Amino acid sequence: MKPAYHHGNLHDELIYTAERLLDTHGYETLSLRKLAREAGVSQTAPYRHFVDKNALLIKVATRGFADFTLSLQNAVDENAGQSPKEQLSALARAYIDFALNRSGVFQLMFLSDLLPRCADPIMAETATASFLVLVRVVADCQGKSQPETTDATVVASWAMMHGLAMLLTHDVIDPKMTGGMSRDQVIDALTRMMLFI
């Protein structure tokens, strides 16, 4: 039997439980009733913390973007002594690893309509922070002292990185398509294309 939750930690437990459900069933089928059953609490308990399912999903996506930003920044920081191009490759690997390891949350973040219609300023700010990590690394690769969020190379880099992440997440790429290249080799090739070199 699950222990009774204190007032202060059921909120976080529900978010963690939602993340697990997203990874196994996707965001479309998640309900507060299913969440309550999985968390071992009454059906009304989630409503003390979230007005509705959408409010819960916004919190889950916000935490997802925060974790995503941290993963990307850590990859860049761990390669601080390397060239900007190597940092971009490391960022791409972190991007794809997150997509594969946190697939349910990743799809909620980018495939649901939460982000395009979200009026939640914290979620919007957290999502933007992840994009700015890429903006700064691409600027370093270009030798620019002032990063530009409107740079077409940034958008093209993001599109290629995200596209590869989605293809790998959905297991679409057959090894024959890459000529036997490893995932890291594919990412390195992608990095060269992102920088048009």
N, C-alpha and C positions, 0 to 999 in steps of 0.2 A: 504494500500500500504506500502511495506517495505521501511524503510528509506535508503537513499544512504549510502554506506559504505565508510569510509575513507580508504585511501591506506593501513594503518597499521593494520586493523582488519579483512579484508576479508579473509585473509589466515587462521586465527583461526576459523572464522565463517564457512568456508568450511569444516574444519576438524570436527567441532562439528556436522555439518549437515551430514557429511559422517558417523559419529558414529551413529546417529539416524537412518539413512537408513540401516546401517549394522544390527542393532538390529531388524529391521522389515522385511528386505528382504534378508539379507545375502550378503557376499562380492562378490559372483559370478555375481550378476546382477547389481552391482553398475557401473555407467558410469559417466564421467564428464558432459555429457549433462543432465542426470537425476539430478546430484548434482546441476548444475547451476539452473535448473528449481525449485528445492526444496528450494534453497537459495534465489531465486528471483532475479538473476543476469543474464546478457547476457551469451550466450553459450560459448563465447570466454573468459569470465572473469576468469574461473579457470586456464586457460593456462598461465595467467600472474604469477601464483604462483606455478603451478605444470606442469612439462614437459608433463606428461602423467598420466594415471590412476595408474600405478605402483608407481610412485613417491608419489602420494597422499596416497596410501595404506601404503607405508613405513612410512610416517609421522604419520598416524593414529595408526599403530601398535607400533611405537616407543612411542607415547604418552600412548598407552594402557599398554605397559610394564612398563613405569614409574609409572603409576597409580597403577598397579598390585604390583610392588615392594613396593610402599608406603603402600598399604593395608596390605601386609604381614608383613612388618616391624612394622607398627602400632600395629598389633595384638600381635606381640612378645613383644613390648615395654609396652603395656598395661597390660601384664602379667609378667612383669619383676620380681615381688616378688614371683611368683609361681615357681614350679619345671620346669626343662627343658621339661619334658613330657607334663605338662600342656601348656607350650608355644607351643609345637609341635601341640597339639590339637587345640589351638587357631589359629595357622597358617593354619592348615587344614581347619578350618571353614572359615577363611578369603579367602582362595584359592577357596573354593566351592562357597561362597557368590559372589565373583567376577565373577566366571564362570556363575552363574545364573543371576546376575543383569546386567552384561555387555556381554551377550551371543554373540552378533554379533562381537564385538571387540575381545573377547576371541577366537572365532573360527578363525578369521583372524590371530591372533597371533600364534595359534598352529595348525590349520588344513590346512591353505593355504600353498603354497610352498614359501612364502616370506622369512621365517626364514632360511630354509635350503640353499637357493640360494642367500641370501642377501649379497651383498658386501658393504652395508652401515655400516660403523664402529660404528656410533652412535646407530643405532638400535641393532647391535650385542652386544655392551657394555651394553645397557639398558636391553636387554633380560638376559644377564649373571648376572646382578645385582639381579634380582628376584631369580635366582637359588642359588646365594650365601647366601641369607637369610636362605633358607632351609639348606644349607650346614652347616652354623654356629649353627643352632638349633640342628641338628642331632649330631654334634660334642659335644655339651653341654650334650646331652642325653647320649652319650657314655663316658663322662668324659674326652674327648680329649681336650688338650689345643691348638692344632694346627688342624684346620679344613682341611679336605681332599676332594677335588672335585671328586677324583676318587674312593671314598669309595662306595662299592656296596650297603651298607645300604641306602646311600643318594639316589642312583638311584632307588632302590626298593621302598623307601618311596615316591619319586616323582611319580613313576609309579602308585602306589596304590592311592595316593591322586588325581592325574590327571584322573585316570580311574573312580573313584567315581564321580568326577566333571562332566565328560563326560556322564556317565550314568544318573545322575540327570538332566543335561542340556537337554538331549533328552527324559527325562521322561520315562526311561526304567524300573526303579525299582518299582515293585508293592509292596505295604505295606505288603502283605502276605509273600514276600520274606525275610523280615527282622524280621518276628515274631512280628510285631507291634512296633518295636523300633522306637524312634524318630530319626530325622536326626542327632541331637547331639550325641545320643547314638551310632548310626552307625559310626560316626566320631571317637568317643572315642574307639570303638572296632577296628577301622582301625588303630588308633594310636598305640594300643598295638601290632598289627600285624607288623606295620612298624618297631617297635623296637624289634620285636621278643621276647616279654615278655608275 
